[in-house]
Amino acid sequence: MDLPALLHSYGYLVIFVGTLAEGETLLMLGGYFAHQGYLELGPVMITAFCGAVCGDQLFFWIGRHHAKRLLGRFPKLRDKVNQSLVRIEQHQVKIVMCMRFLWGLRIALPIALGLSNIRTRRFVWLNLISAAIWSVAFALVGFLFGELIQQLEADLKRHEKWIALVLVLAAVAALLWHSGRPRKPVPPA
C-alpha cells in the first residue's frame, strides 16, 4: 500500500487514537497531510477534537472513581497529580483550558481534576471549549507548515542553479583549504 491509500484507510483512526492521550504531533501531521490533499482539514480537526474530549473525559472519570487505587500503583503519576492538586483547587478554569497545551501532563491533569472538587458538568463544558481551540490550532499549524514547505520548495526550484553553484564553490574551497594546510607528522611507533 502507498501513503495516500494508508492515510485514506487509517489516517483519521490514527489521529483519533493518538489524540486520546497526547497527540499534538499526530494532529500536526494530520494538518500537513490535509494540506497535501491526503486528508481533509475539517475532518482532521473534528477527529482530533473527539479524541481529545474522549481521552480527557476518560481520565477525569478515572480520577473521580479509581484514582486512589491507580495512584498507589504508579508513584510517578501520583507525584505529578499531587503537585497539580494544589493549583487545581485555586485555578480550575485556567487549568482545564490550558491542560492540553501542557505537554507531559495531559493524563495527570484530568485525573487530578477528577480528584478535585470541580463539578463534572463544568469540567465537560470547559473541556469541550479547550479541545475545540486545541484541535483547530494544532491542525492549522500542520496545515500552514505544509504551505511553508511548498513555498520553500518553489523557492529552491527557482534558485537551484545558484544553490548548486554555492555548494560546489564551498566544496572546492574546503578542498583547497585542507590541501594547503601543513600536516602534522605522525610520531614513530
Secondary structure by P-SEA (a helix, b strand, c coil): ccaaaaaaccaaaaaaaaaccccaaaaaaaaaaaaaccccaaaaaaaaaaaaaaaaaaaaaaaaccaaaaaaacaaaaaaaaaaaaaaaacaaaaaacccccccaaaaaaaaaaaccccaaaaaaaaaaaaaaaaaaaaaaaaaaaaaaaaaaaaaaaaaaaaaaaaaaaaaaaaaaaaaccccccccc
